Structures are given as structure tokens and as C-alpha cells.
């Protein structure tokens, strides 16, 4: 998580939650794939596109959060 948060801070040095976002990123990547197979009501993902969905979802989440205000 530390390395990921360092990359995030290189993109936006004023972002206050880099470590929290990096751990959320890792956890969410696993959770969304698990949900798609076992608890599909908890995600927008379909089993046919799980890897692409997770990448796109997390990409949008991280870069939206890191966008300077």
C-alpha cells in the first residue's frame, strides 16, 4: 500500500487520504470479483467482463479522487 500511495501522492501531493485509498483499491479489486461470482446483487459487474469492469471502475474511482479541486 505504501508504494501505491507514493504514486498517488506524486500525482496529487495535497491528497490527504493516499494510504486509505491505496488499501481500498486493493481490497475493492478482490471484493468486486468475489461479488460478481458469489453475491451479484452487490456489484454492477457481470461475470463475463469482470477484469475489464474492475480495471475501469477502479481507474475512474482513483483518478476522480485524485483530481485536484
mmCIF file of the N, C-alpha and C atoms, coordinates in Angstrom:
data_MODEL
# 
_entry.id   MODEL 
# 
loop_
_atom_site.group_PDB 
_atom_site.id 
_atom_site.type_symbol 
_atom_site.label_atom_id 
_atom_site.label_alt_id 
_atom_site.label_comp_id 
_atom_site.label_asym_id 
_atom_site.label_entity_id 
_atom_site.label_seq_id 
_atom_site.pdbx_PDB_ins_code 
_atom_site.Cartn_x 
_atom_site.Cartn_y 
_atom_site.Cartn_z 
_atom_site.occupancy 
_atom_site.B_iso_or_equiv 
_atom_site.pdbx_formal_charge 
_atom_site.auth_seq_id 
_atom_site.auth_comp_id 
_atom_site.auth_asym_id 
_atom_site.auth_atom_id 
_atom_site.pdbx_PDB_model_num 
ATOM 1   N N  . UNK A 1 1  ? 0.815   -1.195  0.000   1.00 0.00 ? 1  UNK A N  1 
ATOM 2   C CA . UNK A 1 1  ? 0.000   0.000   0.000   1.00 0.00 ? 1  UNK A CA 1 
ATOM 3   C C  . UNK A 1 1  ? 0.859   1.259   0.000   1.00 0.00 ? 1  UNK A C  1 
ATOM 4   N N  . UNK A 1 2  ? 2.004   1.192   0.643   1.00 0.00 ? 2  UNK A N  1 
ATOM 5   C CA . UNK A 1 2  ? 2.854   2.372   0.735   1.00 0.00 ? 2  UNK A CA 1 
ATOM 6   C C  . UNK A 1 2  ? 3.334   2.822   -0.639  1.00 0.00 ? 2  UNK A C  1 
ATOM 7   N N  . UNK A 1 3  ? 3.752   1.884   -1.468  1.00 0.00 ? 3  UNK A N  1 
ATOM 8   C CA . UNK A 1 3  ? 4.234   2.227   -2.810  1.00 0.00 ? 3  UNK A CA 1 
ATOM 9   C C  . UNK A 1 3  ? 3.107   2.835   -3.645  1.00 0.00 ? 3  UNK A C  1 
ATOM 10  N N  . UNK A 1 4  ? 1.928   2.255   -3.567  1.00 0.00 ? 4  UNK A N  1 
ATOM 11  C CA . UNK A 1 4  ? 0.785   2.784   -4.314  1.00 0.00 ? 4  UNK A CA 1 
ATOM 12  C C  . UNK A 1 4  ? 0.456   4.192   -3.833  1.00 0.00 ? 4  UNK A C  1 
ATOM 13  N N  . UNK A 1 5  ? 0.480   4.410   -2.522  1.00 0.00 ? 5  UNK A N  1 
ATOM 14  C CA . UNK A 1 5  ? 0.176   5.745   -2.002  1.00 0.00 ? 5  UNK A CA 1 
ATOM 15  C C  . UNK A 1 5  ? 1.235   6.758   -2.428  1.00 0.00 ? 5  UNK A C  1 
ATOM 16  N N  . UNK A 1 6  ? 2.482   6.334   -2.562  1.00 0.00 ? 6  UNK A N  1 
ATOM 17  C CA . UNK A 1 6  ? 3.530   7.232   -3.057  1.00 0.00 ? 6  UNK A CA 1 
ATOM 18  C C  . UNK A 1 6  ? 3.250   7.661   -4.495  1.00 0.00 ? 6  UNK A C  1 
ATOM 19  N N  . UNK A 1 7  ? 2.801   6.727   -5.313  1.00 0.00 ? 7  UNK A N  1 
ATOM 20  C CA . UNK A 1 7  ? 2.450   7.062   -6.697  1.00 0.00 ? 7  UNK A CA 1 
ATOM 21  C C  . UNK A 1 7  ? 1.280   8.040   -6.713  1.00 0.00 ? 7  UNK A C  1 
ATOM 22  N N  . UNK A 1 8  ? 0.288   7.792   -5.877  1.00 0.00 ? 8  UNK A N  1 
ATOM 23  C CA . UNK A 1 8  ? -0.860  8.695   -5.797  1.00 0.00 ? 8  UNK A CA 1 
ATOM 24  C C  . UNK A 1 8  ? -0.423  10.099  -5.403  1.00 0.00 ? 8  UNK A C  1 
ATOM 25  N N  . UNK A 1 9  ? 0.457   10.181  -4.423  1.00 0.00 ? 9  UNK A N  1 
ATOM 26  C CA . UNK A 1 9  ? 0.934   11.490  -3.978  1.00 0.00 ? 9  UNK A CA 1 
ATOM 27  C C  . UNK A 1 9  ? 1.796   12.176  -5.029  1.00 0.00 ? 9  UNK A C  1 
ATOM 28  N N  . UNK A 1 10 ? 2.434   11.405  -5.888  1.00 0.00 ? 10 UNK A N  1 
ATOM 29  C CA . UNK A 1 10 ? 3.191   12.034  -6.976  1.00 0.00 ? 10 UNK A CA 1 
ATOM 30  C C  . UNK A 1 10 ? 2.244   12.678  -7.988  1.00 0.00 ? 10 UNK A C  1 
ATOM 31  N N  . UNK A 1 11 ? 1.027   12.149  -8.097  1.00 0.00 ? 11 UNK A N  1 
ATOM 32  C CA . UNK A 1 11 ? 0.018   12.725  -8.987  1.00 0.00 ? 11 UNK A CA 1 
ATOM 33  C C  . UNK A 1 11 ? -0.690  13.916  -8.351  1.00 0.00 ? 11 UNK A C  1 
ATOM 34  N N  . UNK A 1 12 ? -0.893  13.851  -7.041  1.00 0.00 ? 12 UNK A N  1 
ATOM 35  C CA . UNK A 1 12 ? -1.549  14.941  -6.319  1.00 0.00 ? 12 UNK A CA 1 
ATOM 36  C C  . UNK A 1 12 ? -0.962  15.006  -4.908  1.00 0.00 ? 12 UNK A C  1 
ATOM 37  N N  . UNK A 1 13 ? 0.092   15.802  -4.728  1.00 0.00 ? 13 UNK A N  1 
ATOM 38  C CA . UNK A 1 13 ? 0.775   15.874  -3.430  1.00 0.00 ? 13 UNK A CA 1 
ATOM 39  C C  . UNK A 1 13 ? -0.098  16.370  -2.273  1.00 0.00 ? 13 UNK A C  1 
ATOM 40  N N  . UNK A 1 14 ? -1.215  16.991  -2.560  1.00 0.00 ? 14 UNK A N  1 
ATOM 41  C CA . UNK A 1 14 ? -2.070  17.508  -1.488  1.00 0.00 ? 14 UNK A CA 1 
ATOM 42  C C  . UNK A 1 14 ? -3.190  16.538  -1.103  1.00 0.00 ? 14 UNK A C  1 
ATOM 43  N N  . UNK A 1 15 ? -3.267  15.388  -1.766  1.00 0.00 ? 15 UNK A N  1 
ATOM 44  C CA . UNK A 1 15 ? -4.325  14.429  -1.453  1.00 0.00 ? 15 UNK A CA 1 
ATOM 45  C C  . UNK A 1 15 ? -4.089  13.856  -0.055  1.00 0.00 ? 15 UNK A C  1 
ATOM 46  N N  . UNK A 1 16 ? -5.060  13.996  0.821   1.00 0.00 ? 16 UNK A N  1 
ATOM 47  C CA . UNK A 1 16 ? -4.887  13.675  2.243   1.00 0.00 ? 16 UNK A CA 1 
ATOM 48  C C  . UNK A 1 16 ? -5.091  12.204  2.597   1.00 0.00 ? 16 UNK A C  1 
ATOM 49  N N  . UNK A 1 17 ? -5.619  11.404  1.676   1.00 0.00 ? 17 UNK A N  1 
ATOM 50  C CA . UNK A 1 17 ? -6.014  10.037  2.035   1.00 0.00 ? 17 UNK A CA 1 
ATOM 51  C C  . UNK A 1 17 ? -5.350  8.977   1.156   1.00 0.00 ? 17 UNK A C  1 
ATOM 52  N N  . UNK A 1 18 ? -4.126  9.180   0.784   1.00 0.00 ? 18 UNK A N  1 
ATOM 53  C CA . UNK A 1 18 ? -3.459  8.284   -0.167  1.00 0.00 ? 18 UNK A CA 1 
ATOM 54  C C  . UNK A 1 18 ? -3.339  6.850   0.354   1.00 0.00 ? 18 UNK A C  1 
ATOM 55  N N  . UNK A 1 19 ? -2.957  6.675   1.595   1.00 0.00 ? 19 UNK A N  1 
ATOM 56  C CA . UNK A 1 19 ? -2.831  5.306   2.131   1.00 0.00 ? 19 UNK A CA 1 
ATOM 57  C C  . UNK A 1 19 ? -4.186  4.627   2.235   1.00 0.00 ? 19 UNK A C  1 
ATOM 58  N N  . UNK A 1 20 ? -5.188  5.365   2.655   1.00 0.00 ? 20 UNK A N  1 
ATOM 59  C CA . UNK A 1 20 ? -6.538  4.793   2.746   1.00 0.00 ? 20 UNK A CA 1 
ATOM 60  C C  . UNK A 1 20 ? -7.068  4.421   1.371   1.00 0.00 ? 20 UNK A C  1 
ATOM 61  N N  . UNK A 1 21 ? -6.836  5.279   0.391   1.00 0.00 ? 21 UNK A N  1 
ATOM 62  C CA . UNK A 1 21 ? -7.290  4.981   -0.962  1.00 0.00 ? 21 UNK A CA 1 
ATOM 63  C C  . UNK A 1 21 ? -6.536  3.794   -1.541  1.00 0.00 ? 21 UNK A C  1 
ATOM 64  N N  . UNK A 1 22 ? -5.245  3.690   -1.267  1.00 0.00 ? 22 UNK A N  1 
ATOM 65  C CA . UNK A 1 22 ? -4.486  2.559   -1.817  1.00 0.00 ? 22 UNK A CA 1 
ATOM 66  C C  . UNK A 1 22 ? -4.947  1.234   -1.219  1.00 0.00 ? 22 UNK A C  1 
ATOM 67  N N  . UNK A 1 23 ? -5.238  1.197   0.072   1.00 0.00 ? 23 UNK A N  1 
ATOM 68  C CA . UNK A 1 23 ? -5.728  -0.054  0.660   1.00 0.00 ? 23 UNK A CA 1 
ATOM 69  C C  . UNK A 1 23 ? -7.145  -0.361  0.175   1.00 0.00 ? 23 UNK A C  1 
ATOM 70  N N  . UNK A 1 24 ? -7.957  0.666   -0.026  1.00 0.00 ? 24 UNK A N  1 
ATOM 71  C CA . UNK A 1 24 ? -9.300  0.481   -0.578  1.00 0.00 ? 24 UNK A CA 1 
ATOM 72  C C  . UNK A 1 24 ? -9.224  -0.060  -1.998  1.00 0.00 ? 24 UNK A C  1 
ATOM 73  N N  . UNK A 1 25 ? -8.286  0.430   -2.764  1.00 0.00 ? 25 UNK A N  1 
ATOM 74  C CA . UNK A 1 25 ? -8.080  -0.023  -4.141  1.00 0.00 ? 25 UNK A CA 1 
ATOM 75  C C  . UNK A 1 25 ? -7.801  -1.525  -4.186  1.00 0.00 ? 25 UNK A C  1 
ATOM 76  N N  . UNK A 1 26 ? -6.896  -1.979  -3.349  1.00 0.00 ? 26 UNK A N  1 
ATOM 77  C CA . UNK A 1 26 ? -6.537  -3.400  -3.321  1.00 0.00 ? 26 UNK A CA 1 
ATOM 78  C C  . UNK A 1 26 ? -7.717  -4.251  -2.855  1.00 0.00 ? 26 UNK A C  1 
ATOM 79  N N  . UNK A 1 27 ? -8.344  -3.841  -1.779  1.00 0.00 ? 27 UNK A N  1 
ATOM 80  C CA . UNK A 1 27 ? -9.477  -4.596  -1.236  1.00 0.00 ? 27 UNK A CA 1 
ATOM 81  C C  . UNK A 1 27 ? -10.639 -4.639  -2.221  1.00 0.00 ? 27 UNK A C  1 
ATOM 82  N N  . UNK A 1 28 ? -10.928 -3.529  -2.858  1.00 0.00 ? 28 UNK A N  1 
ATOM 83  C CA . UNK A 1 28 ? -12.047 -3.459  -3.793  1.00 0.00 ? 28 UNK A CA 1 
ATOM 84  C C  . UNK A 1 28 ? -11.808 -4.317  -5.024  1.00 0.00 ? 28 UNK A C  1 
ATOM 85  N N  . UNK A 1 29 ? -10.574 -4.390  -5.483  1.00 0.00 ? 29 UNK A N  1 
ATOM 86  C CA . UNK A 1 29 ? -10.268 -5.234  -6.640  1.00 0.00 ? 29 UNK A CA 1 
ATOM 87  C C  . UNK A 1 29 ? -10.665 -6.678  -6.363  1.00 0.00 ? 29 UNK A C  1 
ATOM 88  N N  . UNK A 1 30 ? -10.355 -7.147  -5.172  1.00 0.00 ? 30 UNK A N  1 
ATOM 89  C CA . UNK A 1 30 ? -10.714 -8.520  -4.801  1.00 0.00 ? 30 UNK A CA 1 
ATOM 90  C C  . UNK A 1 30 ? -12.213 -8.657  -4.541  1.00 0.00 ? 30 UNK A C  1 
ATOM 91  N N  . UNK A 1 31 ? -12.767 -7.700  -3.829  1.00 0.00 ? 31 UNK A N  1 
ATOM 92  C CA . UNK A 1 31 ? -14.186 -7.776  -3.456  1.00 0.00 ? 31 UNK A CA 1 
ATOM 93  C C  . UNK A 1 31 ? -15.104 -7.797  -4.664  1.00 0.00 ? 31 UNK A C  1 
ATOM 94  N N  . UNK A 1 32 ? -14.857 -6.937  -5.636  1.00 0.00 ? 32 UNK A N  1 
ATOM 95  C CA . UNK A 1 32 ? -15.740 -6.857  -6.794  1.00 0.00 ? 32 UNK A CA 1 
ATOM 96  C C  . UNK A 1 32 ? -15.752 -8.167  -7.578  1.00 0.00 ? 32 UNK A C  1 
ATOM 97  N N  . UNK A 1 33 ? -14.603 -8.804  -7.711  1.00 0.00 ? 33 UNK A N  1 
ATOM 98  C CA . UNK A 1 33 ? -14.564 -10.085 -8.417  1.00 0.00 ? 33 UNK A CA 1 
ATOM 99  C C  . UNK A 1 33 ? -15.280 -11.169 -7.612  1.00 0.00 ? 33 UNK A C  1 
ATOM 100 N N  . UNK A 1 34 ? -15.095 -11.160 -6.306  1.00 0.00 ? 34 UNK A N  1 
ATOM 101 C CA . UNK A 1 34 ? -15.805 -12.122 -5.458  1.00 0.00 ? 34 UNK A CA 1 
ATOM 102 C C  . UNK A 1 34 ? -17.313 -11.901 -5.553  1.00 0.00 ? 34 UNK A C  1 
ATOM 103 N N  . UNK A 1 35 ? -17.735 -10.647 -5.450  1.00 0.00 ? 35 UNK A N  1 
ATOM 104 C CA . UNK A 1 35 ? -19.161 -10.337 -5.521  1.00 0.00 ? 35 UNK A CA 1 
ATOM 105 C C  . UNK A 1 35 ? -19.769 -10.792 -6.841  1.00 0.00 ? 35 UNK A C  1 
ATOM 106 N N  . UNK A 1 36 ? -19.046 -10.611 -7.935  1.00 0.00 ? 36 UNK A N  1 
ATOM 107 C CA . UNK A 1 36 ? -19.604 -10.977 -9.242  1.00 0.00 ? 36 UNK A CA 1 
ATOM 108 C C  . UNK A 1 36 ? -19.924 -12.459 -9.326  1.00 0.00 ? 36 UNK A C  1 
ATOM 109 N N  . UNK A 1 37 ? -19.159 -13.276 -8.630  1.00 0.00 ? 37 UNK A N  1 
ATOM 110 C CA . UNK A 1 37 ? -19.359 -14.719 -8.691  1.00 0.00 ? 37 UNK A CA 1 
ATOM 111 C C  . UNK A 1 37 ? -20.287 -15.239 -7.590  1.00 0.00 ? 37 UNK A C  1 
ATOM 112 N N  . UNK A 1 38 ? -20.274 -14.591 -6.425  1.00 0.00 ? 38 UNK A N  1 
ATOM 113 C CA . UNK A 1 38 ? -20.974 -15.132 -5.264  1.00 0.00 ? 38 UNK A CA 1 
ATOM 114 C C  . UNK A 1 38 ? -22.134 -14.284 -4.742  1.00 0.00 ? 38 UNK A C  1 
ATOM 115 N N  . UNK A 1 39 ? -22.058 -12.981 -4.920  1.00 0.00 ? 39 UNK A N  1 
ATOM 116 C CA . UNK A 1 39 ? -23.094 -12.067 -4.421  1.00 0.00 ? 39 UNK A CA 1 
ATOM 117 C C  . UNK A 1 39 ? -23.367 -10.991 -5.475  1.00 0.00 ? 39 UNK A C  1 
ATOM 118 N N  . UNK A 1 40 ? -23.876 -11.372 -6.624  1.00 0.00 ? 40 UNK A N  1 
ATOM 119 C CA . UNK A 1 40 ? -24.003 -10.432 -7.740  1.00 0.00 ? 40 UNK A CA 1 
ATOM 120 C C  . UNK A 1 40 ? -24.890 -9.225  -7.456  1.00 0.00 ? 40 UNK A C  1 
ATOM 121 N N  . UNK A 1 41 ? -25.731 -9.295  -6.454  1.00 0.00 ? 41 UNK A N  1 
ATOM 122 C CA . UNK A 1 41 ? -26.559 -8.150  -6.107  1.00 0.00 ? 41 UNK A CA 1 
ATOM 123 C C  . UNK A 1 41 ? -25.782 -7.001  -5.479  1.00 0.00 ? 41 UNK A C  1 
ATOM 124 N N  . UNK A 1 42 ? -24.513 -7.238  -5.140  1.00 0.00 ? 42 UNK A N  1 
ATOM 125 C CA . UNK A 1 42 ? -23.695 -6.208  -4.505  1.00 0.00 ? 42 UNK A CA 1 
ATOM 126 C C  . UNK A 1 42 ? -22.786 -5.469  -5.479  1.00 0.00 ? 42 UNK A C  1 
ATOM 127 N N  . UNK A 1 43 ? -22.897 -5.760  -6.762  1.00 0.00 ? 43 UNK A N  1 
ATOM 128 C CA . UNK A 1 43 ? -21.996 -5.137  -7.726  1.00 0.00 ? 43 UNK A CA 1 
ATOM 129 C C  . UNK A 1 43 ? -22.701 -4.891  -9.048  1.00 0.00 ? 43 UNK A C  1 
ATOM 130 N N  . UNK A 1 44 ? -22.138 -4.015  -9.850  1.00 0.00 ? 44 UNK A N  1 
ATOM 131 C CA . UNK A 1 44 ? -22.641 -3.766  -11.207 1.00 0.00 ? 44 UNK A CA 1 
ATOM 132 C C  . UNK A 1 44 ? -21.932 -4.653  -12.225 1.00 0.00 ? 44 UNK A C  1 
ATOM 133 N N  . UNK A 1 45 ? -21.009 -5.437  -11.776 1.00 0.00 ? 45 UNK A N  1 
ATOM 134 C CA . UNK A 1 45 ? -20.163 -6.256  -12.642 1.00 0.00 ? 45 UNK A CA 1 
ATOM 135 C C  . UNK A 1 45 ? -20.916 -7.502  -13.111 1.00 0.00 ? 45 UNK A C  1 
ATOM 136 N N  . UNK A 1 46 ? -20.594 -7.946  -14.315 1.00 0.00 ? 46 UNK A N  1 
ATOM 137 C CA . UNK A 1 46 ? -21.098 -9.235  -14.784 1.00 0.00 ? 46 UNK A CA 1 
ATOM 138 C C  . UNK A 1 46 ? -19.912 -10.181 -14.893 1.00 0.00 ? 46 UNK A C  1 
ATOM 139 N N  . UNK A 1 47 ? -20.149 -11.461 -14.740 1.00 0.00 ? 47 UNK A N  1 
ATOM 140 C CA . UNK A 1 47 ? -19.047 -12.425 -14.747 1.00 0.00 ? 47 UNK A CA 1 
ATOM 141 C C  . UNK A 1 47 ? -18.309 -12.459 -16.076 1.00 0.00 ? 47 UNK A C  1 
ATOM 142 N N  . UNK A 1 48 ? -18.952 -12.058 -17.160 1.00 0.00 ? 48 UNK A N  1 
ATOM 143 C CA . UNK A 1 48 ? -18.309 -12.089 -18.472 1.00 0.00 ? 48 UNK A CA 1 
ATOM 144 C C  . UNK A 1 48 ? -17.246 -11.003 -18.633 1.00 0.00 ? 48 UNK A C  1 
ATOM 145 N N  . UNK A 1 49 ? -17.368 -9.925  -17.889 1.00 0.00 ? 49 UNK A N  1 
ATOM 146 C CA . UNK A 1 49 ? -16.448 -8.808  -18.078 1.00 0.00 ? 49 UNK A CA 1 
ATOM 147 C C  . UNK A 1 49 ? -15.784 -8.383  -16.773 1.00 0.00 ? 49 UNK A C  1 
ATOM 148 N N  . UNK A 1 50 ? -15.554 -9.315  -15.853 1.00 0.00 ? 50 UNK A N  1 
ATOM 149 C CA . UNK A 1 50 ? -15.107 -8.931  -14.525 1.00 0.00 ? 50 UNK A CA 1 
ATOM 150 C C  . UNK A 1 50 ? -13.778 -8.195  -14.485 1.00 0.00 ? 50 UNK A C  1 
ATOM 151 N N  . UNK A 1 51 ? -12.751 -8.657  -15.192 1.00 0.00 ? 51 UNK A N  1 
ATOM 152 C CA . UNK A 1 51 ? -11.451 -8.000  -15.130 1.00 0.00 ? 51 UNK A CA 1 
ATOM 153 C C  . UNK A 1 51 ? -11.498 -6.601  -15.733 1.00 0.00 ? 51 UNK A C  1 
ATOM 154 N N  . UNK A 1 52 ? -12.138 -6.467  -16.878 1.00 0.00 ? 52 UNK A N  1 
ATOM 155 C CA . UNK A 1 52 ? -12.232 -5.156  -17.519 1.00 0.00 ? 52 UNK A CA 1 
ATOM 156 C C  . UNK A 1 52 ? -13.071 -4.201  -16.675 1.00 0.00 ? 52 UNK A C  1 
ATOM 157 N N  . UNK A 1 53 ? -14.161 -4.695  -16.121 1.00 0.00 ? 53 UNK A N  1 
ATOM 158 C CA . UNK A 1 53 ? -15.008 -3.862  -15.269 1.00 0.00 ? 53 UNK A CA 1 
ATOM 159 C C  . UNK A 1 53 ? -14.224 -3.362  -14.068 1.00 0.00 ? 53 UNK A C  1 
ATOM 160 N N  . UNK A 1 54 ? -13.537 -4.255  -13.380 1.00 0.00 ? 54 UNK A N  1 
ATOM 161 C CA . UNK A 1 54 ? -12.799 -3.877  -12.178 1.00 0.00 ? 54 UNK A CA 1 
ATOM 162 C C  . UNK A 1 54 ? -11.740 -2.839  -12.519 1.00 0.00 ? 54 UNK A C  1 
ATOM 163 N N  . UNK A 1 55 ? -11.008 -3.041  -13.601 1.00 0.00 ? 55 UNK A N  1 
ATOM 164 C CA . UNK A 1 55 ? -9.996  -2.067  -14.016 1.00 0.00 ? 55 UNK A CA 1 
ATOM 165 C C  . UNK A 1 55 ? -10.632 -0.708  -14.274 1.00 0.00 ? 55 UNK A C  1 
ATOM 166 N N  . UNK A 1 56 ? -11.690 -0.678  -15.066 1.00 0.00 ? 56 UNK A N  1 
ATOM 167 C CA . UNK A 1 56 ? -12.341 0.592   -15.403 1.00 0.00 ? 56 UNK A CA 1 
ATOM 168 C C  . UNK A 1 56 ? -12.939 1.266   -14.169 1.00 0.00 ? 56 UNK A C  1 
ATOM 169 N N  . UNK A 1 57 ? -13.573 0.484   -13.314 1.00 0.00 ? 57 UNK A N  1 
ATOM 170 C CA . UNK A 1 57 ? -14.176 1.026   -12.099 1.00 0.00 ? 57 UNK A CA 1 
ATOM 171 C C  . UNK A 1 57 ? -13.119 1.650   -11.193 1.00 0.00 ? 57 UNK A C  1 
ATOM 172 N N  . UNK A 1 58 ? -12.041 0.912   -10.943 1.00 0.00 ? 58 UNK A N  1 
ATOM 173 C CA . UNK A 1 58 ? -11.005 1.417   -10.049 1.00 0.00 ? 58 UNK A CA 1 
ATOM 174 C C  . UNK A 1 58 ? -10.253 2.590   -10.667 1.00 0.00 ? 58 UNK A C  1 
ATOM 175 N N  . UNK A 1 59 ? -10.051 2.544   -11.962 1.00 0.00 ? 59 UNK A N  1 
ATOM 176 C CA . UNK A 1 59 ? -9.406  3.657   -12.655 1.00 0.00 ? 59 UNK A CA 1 
ATOM 177 C C  . UNK A 1 59 ? -10.219 4.937   -12.462 1.00 0.00 ? 59 UNK A C  1 
ATOM 178 N N  . UNK A 1 60 ? -11.524 4.841   -12.678 1.00 0.00 ? 60 UNK A N  1 
ATOM 179 C CA . UNK A 1 60 ? -12.400 6.002   -12.515 1.00 0.00 ? 60 UNK A CA 1 
ATOM 180 C C  . UNK A 1 60 ? -12.417 6.464   -11.055 1.00 0.00 ? 60 UNK A C  1 
ATOM 181 N N  . UNK A 1 61 ? -12.476 5.536   -10.128 1.00 0.00 ? 61 UNK A N  1 
ATOM 182 C CA . UNK A 1 61 ? -12.509 5.855   -8.705  1.00 0.00 ? 61 UNK A CA 1 
ATOM 183 C C  . UNK A 1 61 ? -11.250 6.607   -8.276  1.00 0.00 ? 61 UNK A C  1 
ATOM 184 N N  . UNK A 1 62 ? -10.098 6.059   -8.612  1.00 0.00 ? 62 UNK A N  1 
ATOM 185 C CA . UNK A 1 62 ? -8.833  6.647   -8.173  1.00 0.00 ? 62 UNK A CA 1 
ATOM 186 C C  . UNK A 1 62 ? -8.598  8.010   -8.814  1.00 0.00 ? 62 UNK A C  1 
ATOM 187 N N  . UNK A 1 63 ? -8.750  8.098   -10.127 1.00 0.00 ? 63 UNK A N  1 
ATOM 188 C CA . UNK A 1 63 ? -8.443  9.365   -10.780 1.00 0.00 ? 63 UNK A CA 1 
ATOM 189 C C  . UNK A 1 63 ? -9.466  10.448  -10.465 1.00 0.00 ? 63 UNK A C  1 
ATOM 190 N N  . UNK A 1 64 ? -10.688 10.074  -10.164 1.00 0.00 ? 64 UNK A N  1 
ATOM 191 C CA . UNK A 1 64 ? -11.664 11.069  -9.701  1.00 0.00 ? 64 UNK A CA 1 
ATOM 192 C C  . UNK A 1 64 ? -11.280 11.586  -8.318  1.00 0.00 ? 64 UNK A C  1 
ATOM 193 N N  . UNK A 1 65 ? -10.851 10.685  -7.460  1.00 0.00 ? 65 UNK A N  1 
ATOM 194 C CA . UNK A 1 65 ? -10.458 11.084  -6.108  1.00 0.00 ? 65 UNK A CA 1 
ATOM 195 C C  . UNK A 1 65 ? -9.201  11.949  -6.114  1.00 0.00 ? 65 UNK A C  1 
ATOM 196 N N  . UNK A 1 66 ? -8.283  11.657  -7.012  1.00 0.00 ? 66 UNK A N  1 
ATOM 197 C CA . UNK A 1 66 ? -7.014  12.382  -7.040  1.00 0.00 ? 66 UNK A CA 1 
ATOM 198 C C  . UNK A 1 66 ? -7.072  13.692  -7.816  1.00 0.00 ? 66 UNK A C  1 
ATOM 199 N N  . UNK A 1 67 ? -8.168  13.925  -8.507  1.00 0.00 ? 67 UNK A N  1 
ATOM 200 C CA . UNK A 1 67 ? -8.283  15.157  -9.291  1.00 0.00 ? 67 UNK A CA 1 
ATOM 201 C C  . UNK A 1 67 ? -8.221  16.364  -8.358  1.00 0.00 ? 67 UNK A C  1 
ATOM 202 N N  . UNK A 1 68 ? -7.294  17.282  -8.625  1.00 0.00 ? 68 UNK A N  1 
ATOM 203 C CA . UNK A 1 68 ? -7.211  18.481  -7.776  1.00 0.00 ? 68 UNK A CA 1 
ATOM 204 C C  . UNK A 1 68 ? -8.511  19.281  -7.827  1.00 0.00 ? 68 UNK A C  1 
ATOM 205 N N  . UNK A 1 69 ? -8.857  19.837  -6.702  1.00 0.00 ? 69 UNK A N  1 
ATOM 206 C CA . UNK A 1 69 ? -10.104 20.610  -6.603  1.00 0.00 ? 69 UNK A CA 1 
ATOM 207 C C  . UNK A 1 69 ? -9.901  22.022  -7.102  1.00 0.00 ? 69 UNK A C  1 
# 
